Amino acid sequence: MKPEDILKPYISLLEQDLKTLVDENKNELKDDVLGFLFAPSKRIRPVFTYLCSFALKNKPSGDIQKIALALELLHSATLVHDDILDESTQRRGRESFYSKFGAKRAVIAGDYLLSLCFKALSELKHPDVFKIFSSNILKTINGEINQFNTRFQISSKEEYFRIISAKTANLFVCAAQSVCSILGTDEYTKNVFEDFALGLGTVFQMRNDIKDFSCSKDDIENGIYTLCAIYFKQDNPSCDIIDLESNKAALYIKKAADETDKIAQDTADVLNRLKDGTYDLSAVDMLKNLCLNI
């Protein structure tokens, strides 16, 4: 069976829950928020959450469905706030909240989505999960702060990885930790899934960064210099402006892509540490493929 066949009913339930939660807590932003939530999206964080549950031989329960719901809302809130910081006019192929309403109202929209996330979490039967979310949200915000404070600076590779681990990968870690907490996994298994989640989130952000460097100047115009730009600067230390039209651009894109592929393979191999009998092999393979093809 294909992953999409296994996950389809859970994604459908997630989207039903999104509509219900917004409708039960509606305000004048309802239609715009629903439009944003249902714009084309990979739902990658819920997908990862469900696959973790399946890999641990457990069909996603009501509480795990709440985790997926909370993660999707939390991620959506961070996107709205990111667009304010970056002054982005488009998001998911549509006009951003920032562009449509201005910064002040966009902040409120992001806060509204965040409040819906906490509403979903409040219905969980596992109080430890709230602590997991709180800890990872703080790490994510610190990552955003560090990125903002280093705008228009060429960071080292090490600093780049620290930033993306915090601002992106931590929500994947949050998913893995929450699922393991709900299912009561042992510490060894939890550590394996945490390590995999950190690598998966890192690969996801690296691929997005490469795509941005290849197709647009958004990151550079906002002073966010990612791995392609770091490689460019290493070879061209006297250049103040990174020229995306340069014939050499493909070289740095390939160099970053090769490193991303290596990290993706290393991350997929992390799951080989799982002990026999503690997991569902087909779901583990789906997780590996997710990492390699994300």
NUZA-610236 format. One line per 4 residues: their letters; for each residue x, y, z of C-alpha. Coordinates in nm, 2 decimals, always signed. Example, Ala and Ser with C-alpha at 12.3 -4.5 7.8 and 13.67 -1.06 7.14 Angstrom:
// residues 2
as> +1.23 -0.45 +0.78 | +1.37 -0.11 +0.71
This chain:
// residues 294
mkpe> +0.00 +0.00 +0.00 | +0.12 +0.35 -0.09 | +0.19 +0.60 +0.19 | -0.08 +0.84 +0.06
dilk> -0.34 +0.55 +0.08 | -0.25 +0.49 +0.44 | -0.24 +0.85 +0.54 | -0.54 +0.98 +0.34
pyis> -0.81 +0.91 +0.60 | -0.59 +1.08 +0.87 | -0.53 +1.39 +0.66 | -0.90 +1.41 +0.59
lleq> -0.97 +1.39 +0.96 | -0.71 +1.66 +1.03 | -0.87 +1.89 +0.78 | -1.21 +1.83 +0.92
dlkt> -1.07 +1.91 +1.27 | -0.92 +2.23 +1.14 | -1.25 +2.34 +1.00 | -1.44 +2.25 +1.32
lvde> -1.19 +2.42 +1.55 | -1.20 +2.74 +1.35 | -1.58 +2.73 +1.32 | -1.61 +2.68 +1.70
nkne> -1.38 +2.97 +1.77 | -1.47 +3.19 +1.48 | -1.43 +3.57 +1.43 | -1.41 +3.80 +1.14
lkdd> -1.08 +3.65 +1.03 | -1.25 +3.30 +0.99 | -1.27 +3.29 +0.61 | -0.92 +3.43 +0.55
vlgf> -0.78 +3.19 +0.81 | -0.95 +2.89 +0.65 | -0.83 +3.00 +0.31 | -0.48 +3.01 +0.44
lfap> -0.51 +2.67 +0.62 | -0.65 +2.50 +0.31 | -0.41 +2.66 +0.05 | -0.19 +2.39 -0.12
skri> +0.03 +2.24 +0.15 | +0.23 +1.91 +0.19 | +0.10 +1.88 +0.56 | +0.45 +1.75 +0.61
rpvf> +0.45 +1.78 +0.99 | +0.12 +1.58 +1.04 | +0.24 +1.33 +0.78 | +0.56 +1.28 +0.99
tylc> +0.35 +1.25 +1.31 | +0.13 +0.98 +1.17 | +0.42 +0.78 +1.02 | +0.60 +0.79 +1.36
sfal> +0.29 +0.64 +1.52 | +0.26 +0.37 +1.25 | +0.63 +0.30 +1.28 | +0.58 +0.23 +1.65
knkp> +0.30 -0.02 +1.57 | +0.02 +0.21 +1.67 | -0.26 +0.35 +1.45 | -0.28 +0.73 +1.52
sgdi> -0.51 +0.77 +1.81 | -0.73 +1.07 +1.91 | -0.44 +1.22 +2.10 | -0.19 +1.18 +1.82
qkia> -0.45 +1.33 +1.59 | -0.45 +1.63 +1.83 | -0.07 +1.65 +1.81 | -0.09 +1.67 +1.43
lale> -0.36 +1.93 +1.45 | -0.16 +2.14 +1.70 | +0.16 +2.12 +1.49 | -0.02 +2.23 +1.17
llhs> -0.17 +2.53 +1.35 | +0.16 +2.62 +1.52 | +0.35 +2.60 +1.19 | +0.08 +2.81 +1.02
atlv> +0.12 +3.07 +1.29 | +0.49 +3.09 +1.24 | +0.44 +3.14 +0.87 | +0.21 +3.44 +0.92
hddi> +0.46 +3.59 +1.16 | +0.76 +3.52 +0.93 | +0.58 +3.70 +0.65 | +0.56 +4.01 +0.87
ldes> +0.94 +4.00 +0.94 | +1.02 +3.94 +0.58 | +0.76 +4.17 +0.44 | +0.65 +3.89 +0.21
tqrr> +0.36 +3.96 -0.02 | +0.29 +3.59 -0.11 | +0.24 +3.27 +0.09 | +0.13 +2.94 -0.05
gres> +0.05 +3.10 -0.38 | -0.18 +3.36 -0.23 | -0.16 +3.71 -0.09 | -0.01 +3.70 +0.25
fysk> -0.19 +3.82 +0.56 | +0.09 +4.09 +0.59 | +0.02 +4.21 +0.24 | -0.36 +4.20 +0.27
fgak> -0.41 +4.34 +0.62 | -0.08 +4.51 +0.72 | +0.15 +4.42 +1.00 | -0.07 +4.49 +1.29
ravi> -0.37 +4.28 +1.18 | -0.13 +4.00 +1.05 | +0.02 +3.98 +1.40 | -0.34 +3.92 +1.54
agdy> -0.40 +3.66 +1.27 | -0.08 +3.47 +1.37 | -0.17 +3.50 +1.74 | -0.52 +3.36 +1.66
llsl> -0.37 +3.06 +1.49 | -0.13 +3.01 +1.79 | -0.43 +3.03 +2.03 | -0.60 +2.76 +1.83
cfka> -0.29 +2.54 +1.86 | -0.30 +2.58 +2.24 | -0.68 +2.50 +2.24 | -0.61 +2.17 +2.06
lsel> -0.33 +2.09 +2.31 | -0.56 +2.17 +2.61 | -0.78 +1.87 +2.50 | -0.50 +1.62 +2.53
khpd> -0.50 +1.36 +2.81 | -0.12 +1.38 +2.83 | +0.00 +1.69 +3.02 | +0.37 +1.61 +2.94
vfki> +0.30 +1.69 +2.58 | +0.22 +2.05 +2.67 | +0.57 +2.08 +2.82 | +0.72 +1.93 +2.51
fssn> +0.55 +2.19 +2.29 | +0.64 +2.48 +2.52 | +1.01 +2.38 +2.52 | +1.03 +2.34 +2.14
ilkt> +0.83 +2.66 +2.07 | +1.09 +2.85 +2.28 | +1.37 +2.69 +2.08 | +1.20 +2.77 +1.75
inge> +1.16 +3.14 +1.86 | +1.52 +3.16 +1.97 | +1.62 +3.03 +1.62 | +1.41 +3.30 +1.46
inqf> +1.57 +3.56 +1.69 | +1.92 +3.44 +1.60 | +1.83 +3.45 +1.23 | +1.69 +3.80 +1.25
ntrf> +2.00 +3.92 +1.44 | +2.24 +3.78 +1.18 | +2.06 +3.93 +0.88 | +2.30 +4.06 +0.61
qiss> +2.59 +3.86 +0.77 | +2.76 +3.57 +0.61 | +2.75 +3.31 +0.89 | +2.96 +3.00 +0.92
keey> +2.82 +2.66 +0.82 | +2.80 +2.57 +1.18 | +2.59 +2.88 +1.26 | +2.37 +2.81 +0.97
frii> +2.29 +2.46 +1.09 | +2.23 +2.59 +1.45 | +1.98 +2.83 +1.32 | +1.78 +2.59 +1.10
sakt> +1.79 +2.32 +1.36 | +1.63 +2.56 +1.60 | +1.38 +2.74 +1.38 | +1.27 +2.45 +1.16
anlf> +1.38 +2.11 +1.28 | +1.25 +2.16 +1.64 | +0.89 +2.13 +1.53 | +0.97 +1.78 +1.38
vcaa> +1.15 +1.70 +1.71 | +0.84 +1.82 +1.89 | +0.63 +1.57 +1.69 | +0.86 +1.28 +1.76
qsvc> +0.89 +1.35 +2.13 | +0.51 +1.40 +2.16 | +0.43 +1.07 +1.99 | +0.69 +0.88 +2.20
silg> +0.55 +1.04 +2.51 | +0.19 +0.94 +2.43 | +0.29 +0.58 +2.33 | +0.52 +0.54 +2.63
tdey> +0.83 +0.43 +2.43 | +1.16 +0.35 +2.60 | +1.43 +0.61 +2.62 | +1.65 +0.44 +2.35
tknv> +1.37 +0.44 +2.10 | +1.27 +0.80 +2.18 | +1.63 +0.91 +2.12 | +1.64 +0.74 +1.78
fedf> +1.32 +0.91 +1.67 | +1.45 +1.25 +1.81 | +1.77 +1.21 +1.61 | +1.58 +1.12 +1.30
algl> +1.34 +1.41 +1.34 | +1.62 +1.66 +1.38 | +1.79 +1.54 +1.06 | +1.46 +1.53 +0.87
gtvf> +1.38 +1.89 +0.97 | +1.73 +2.00 +0.87 | +1.70 +1.84 +0.53 | +1.36 +1.99 +0.48
qmrn> +1.49 +2.34 +0.54 | +1.81 +2.29 +0.34 | +1.60 +2.18 +0.04 | +1.38 +2.49 +0.08
dikd> +1.68 +2.71 +0.10 | +1.83 +2.57 -0.22 | +1.50 +2.62 -0.40 | +1.49 +2.98 -0.29
fscs> +1.85 +3.04 -0.40 | +1.77 +2.88 -0.74 | +1.44 +3.04 -0.81 | +1.42 +3.38 -0.63
kddi> +1.61 +3.64 -0.44 | +1.38 +3.65 -0.14 | +1.62 +3.52 +0.12 | +1.91 +3.73 +0.00
engi> +1.69 +4.05 -0.03 | +1.59 +3.98 +0.33 | +1.95 +3.94 +0.44 | +1.91 +3.56 +0.50
ytlc> +2.22 +3.40 +0.37 | +2.18 +3.02 +0.35 | +2.42 +2.74 +0.25 | +2.45 +2.83 -0.12
aiyf> +2.54 +3.19 -0.02 | +2.79 +3.07 +0.24 | +2.97 +2.86 -0.02 | +2.96 +3.15 -0.26
kqdn> +3.12 +3.39 +0.00 | +3.39 +3.14 +0.08 | +3.51 +3.14 -0.28 | +3.44 +3.51 -0.33
pscd> +3.53 +3.68 +0.00 | +3.56 +4.03 -0.16 | +3.21 +4.03 -0.31 | +2.96 +4.23 -0.12
iidl> +2.66 +4.13 -0.33 | +2.57 +3.77 -0.42 | +2.49 +3.76 -0.79 | +2.22 +3.50 -0.86
esnk> +2.27 +3.55 -1.23 | +2.63 +3.44 -1.21 | +2.73 +3.15 -1.42 | +2.88 +3.00 -1.10
aaly> +2.55 +2.99 -0.92 | +2.49 +2.63 -1.03 | +2.82 +2.53 -0.87 | +2.71 +2.64 -0.53
ikka> +2.36 +2.50 -0.57 | +2.51 +2.16 -0.65 | +2.75 +2.18 -0.36 | +2.47 +2.25 -0.12
adet> +2.25 +1.98 -0.28 | +2.52 +1.72 -0.25 | +2.56 +1.80 +0.12 | +2.19 +1.79 +0.17
dkia> +2.17 +1.45 +0.00 | +2.44 +1.32 +0.23 | +2.27 +1.44 +0.54 | +1.94 +1.29 +0.42
qdta> +2.10 +0.95 +0.37 | +2.27 +0.97 +0.71 | +1.94 +1.07 +0.87 | +1.76 +0.78 +0.70
dvln> +2.02 +0.54 +0.83 | +1.95 +0.66 +1.19 | +1.64 +0.44 +1.18 | +1.86 +0.13 +1.13
rlkd> +1.94 +0.17 +1.50 | +1.59 +0.06 +1.59 | +1.58 -0.28 +1.77 | +1.41 -0.57 +1.60
gtyd> +1.05 -0.62 +1.69 | +1.00 -0.26 +1.82 | +0.87 -0.11 +1.50 | +0.67 -0.16 +1.18
lsav> +0.92 -0.21 +0.90 | +0.69 -0.08 +0.62 | +0.63 +0.25 +0.81 | +1.00 +0.28 +0.89
dmlk> +1.07 +0.25 +0.52 | +0.81 +0.53 +0.45 | +0.99 +0.75 +0.70 | +1.32 +0.69 +0.53
nlcl> +1.17 +0.76 +0.19 | +1.02 +1.08 +0.33 | +1.36 +1.20 +0.43 | +1.53 +1.11 +0.11
ni> +1.26 +1.26 -0.11 | +1.13 +1.55 +0.10
